[in-house]
C-alpha cells in the first residue's frame, strides 16, 4: 500500500475518532493498541494491519 493510501486511511480513522469525541489515549485503550501506534496510523506513517483495521471496524 502506498504512503498516500496510508494517509487517506489515517485521515479517515482520525475523523471517525473525533466524531465520537475520543482522545487518542481513549481510542488506543478501546482497541488494545498503543497511543503511539494510533498516532502513527492517523498520520499515515504506519500501515495498519488487517487485524487492527478489523478492530476499528468492530468499534465503529
C-alpha positions as a Python dict, from the first residue, in 0.01 Angstrom:
ca = {
    (1, 'X'): (0, 0, 0),
    (2, 'X'): (140, 340, -91),
    (3, 'X'): (208, 621, 150),
    (4, 'X'): (-86, 812, 3),
    (5, 'X'): (-323, 524, 83),
    (6, 'X'): (-191, 516, 439),
    (7, 'X'): (-258, 890, 472),
    (8, 'X'): (-612, 856, 336),
    (9, 'X'): (-690, 570, 574),
    (10, 'X'): (-524, 752, 863),
    (11, 'X'): (-723, 1068, 799),
    (12, 'X'): (-1047, 870, 799),
    (13, 'X'): (-956, 689, 1121),
    (14, 'X'): (-885, 1023, 1288),
    (15, 'X'): (-1210, 1168, 1155),
    (16, 'X'): (-1407, 876, 1299),
    (17, 'X'): (-1233, 911, 1634),
    (18, 'X'): (-1301, 1283, 1652),
    (19, 'X'): (-1667, 1236, 1554),
    (20, 'X'): (-1700, 1023, 1867),
    (21, 'X'): (-1520, 1284, 2075),
    (22, 'X'): (-1243, 1044, 2172),
    (23, 'X'): (-885, 1124, 2265),
    (24, 'X'): (-606, 917, 2113),
    (25, 'X'): (-549, 753, 2452),
    (26, 'X'): (-916, 653, 2477),
    (27, 'X'): (-913, 508, 2125),
    (28, 'X'): (-596, 315, 2196),
    (29, 'X'): (-736, 174, 2519),
    (30, 'X'): (-1057, 66, 2347),
    (31, 'X'): (-865, -115, 2072),
    (32, 'X'): (-592, -256, 2299),
    (33, 'X'): (-315, -88, 2099),
    (34, 'X'): (-64, 179, 2199),
    (35, 'X'): (-131, 552, 2180),
    (36, 'X'): (182, 590, 1968),
    (37, 'X'): (51, 337, 1716),
    (38, 'X'): (-283, 519, 1688),
    (39, 'X'): (-95, 844, 1626),
    (40, 'X'): (124, 686, 1358),
    (41, 'X'): (-179, 535, 1187),
    (42, 'X'): (-363, 866, 1186),
    (43, 'X'): (-60, 1048, 1042),
    (44, 'X'): (-29, 783, 772),
    (45, 'X'): (329, 698, 864),
    (46, 'X'): (240, 343, 965),
    (47, 'X'): (42, 88, 768),
    (48, 'X'): (-249, -60, 960),
    (49, 'X'): (-258, -437, 976),
    (50, 'X'): (-576, -615, 877),
    (51, 'X'): (-623, -714, 1242),
    (52, 'X'): (-612, -351, 1355),
    (53, 'X'): (-846, -242, 1076),
    (54, 'X'): (-1086, -512, 1189),
    (55, 'X'): (-1071, -375, 1547),
    (56, 'X'): (-1156, -28, 1413),
    (57, 'X'): (-1443, -168, 1205),
    (58, 'X'): (-1586, -352, 1504),
    (59, 'X'): (-1556, -40, 1718),
    (60, 'X'): (-1724, 196, 1472),
}
